[in-house]
Amino acid sequence: MSRYDFSAQRLFVAAPLAAGARIVLDADRLNYLLNVLRLREGDAILLFNGGDGEWRARLEEVSRRKGVLVAEERLREQTACADLHYCFAPLKHARLDYMAQKATEMGVSRLSPVITRRTQARRVNLERLAANAVEAAEQCGLLSLPEVVEEVSLDDYLAARPPGRLLVFCDEDAELADPISALRAAPAHRGVDVLVGPEGGFDPAERVAILAAAPLVARLSLGPRILRADTAAVAALTVVQAVLGDWR
């Protein structure tokens, strides 16, 4: 039997959580609880805010325009994401939504859009990106949320990277075809960036720049088939978590 009740209703709140904390709900949030989650006054719900763990709360003081959630008991202590950044060429909306949700489920600590020469979408709706991360965390029992940062050019991203971080570069031309062996051979590092390019891959000049700019690089092949960028995200993060991350 699972140790976690995945049928429990969960809600992310941007407010401190402690015993007796009161979270006042506006009409829109109350409508979500009453008409989407089907809660009624006195019902319990689990709350998290990405910093104070998970709390059981009850819905109280329900009126037409507002309600109050009162935190009662902490059920789980806060956990932290691994030091794992997912750096990606933005996609069109539906596939970007999917990618943000799956990367959150995979335990990344930062979502970092990187604009390349072949990037499909040059602007990123950061609020939508963050909302998809929240939705994934609510549904999957996560306590931590990835940081969402503004998009930057590939050149600026490479220039700003701390030198001690490992850059896992998804490269269809990687010399070592076995991704497990490639990651096991990675040099000592402090934190991991997983970089996935756009549909059509990186421009040849960009590939040269990536290899030249990052002193700690693991070139990762994702097998004999061509993967779409959102599929590559899941594949790459799975391998990285299995070999270097918290799946070990």
Secondary structure, DSSP 8 states (H G I E B T S, - for coil): --SS-TTS-EEE-SS---TT-EEEE-HHHHHIIIIIS---TT-EEEEE-SSS-EEEEEEES--SS-EEEEEEEEEE------SEEEEE----HHHHHHHHHHHHHTT-SEEEEEE-TT-S-S---HHHHHHHHHHHHHHHT-----EE---EEHHHHHHHS-TTSEEEEE-TT-S---HHHHHHT----SSEEEEE--TT---HHHHHHHHHH-SSEEEE---SS---HHHHHHHHHHHHHHHTSTT-
